[in-house]
């Protein structure tokens, strides 16, 4: 290593930024770990000092954004870093907005250098121009790829093959470059019987679960099935041969496990059972977990019924400060629905590492029990081929913070390193 390179770089505070590829398998050759390995080796060789390594593992499925990248930009604005080290320019910019922000930071001289494996971009007109060209090229390739992928998905659907991972009871198969969906010989017959038990013997979800546990039925992760997953499956027309994709219905090419008649009978039974529960003693799952920012008292829950003009009533649960310290506290009320949204947003802003550090192993074990249901729900929500059917702990936490049993949910939220003060409908 030359003295020059050390002198050149000694004033730059580098952050190593690594991000996993969202493209399909063959382009995923460079994993986050290998990106970091290659770049730290290069830094060592060139005498570059890396102040911090940040990795974007969460593929932005739920949030539609890159929390780690955004925090990196913020830290550059604040002078924490003055350089970025990354595998390739396309790791940094996925759209014109991201690229614009990087170039702006260079123009403002807050970002002095971007170093990739093969290039260096400093704050001079030529190198900034080259950076923009390379990023635009990556975007062009990506857009074209997106069009091809969409065309491929449409073709697949019209041939009757549901893209993505097949529902429980089926298996995805690939042979000689052809992909299809076949009945899972182990689980398929059980799923068929599950529908028949509901349709003709009026068995409840709870009965079904008892029976499935007794015969040793498991999900793809070898876990006992959850009752919520049973209900999700019982509502899925895929089992009698149809599926919805991107808002369109398709007749599946897969072998139906049940007839439409059995499915319809089961739906009738499910609808009848679905008697709205009378809300008895109301529980407020989120009470006492947050504090009022203005007066410092804890936040409690309250039910409110509002008569609407057409005569019907609107029901909402609100959270607000107890006003025990200051009866005139002006903090606004927040609905339970909005409070849950706030909690989820704040979880998405955290890295998976930070979350793990703050949770006990008991809580993490309990969370992984929800993995199968979260995977199944995500599967139905997904619209893109990029979805690999895998969910991470963060996805599970987001689910559990509104859907798990109240006692566990409270313990989980208490442990989460999210802001706990409520102020102007935000958590700060
Ligand atoms: Zn208050």
Boltz pocket constraint, residues with backbone or C-beta under 6 A from the ligand:
constraints:
  - pocket:
      binder: B
      contacts: [[A, 292], [A, 293], [A, 294], [A, 295], [A, 296], [A, 297], [A, 321], [A, 322], [A, 323], [A, 326], [A, 329], [A, 330], [A, 331]]
      max_distance: 6.0
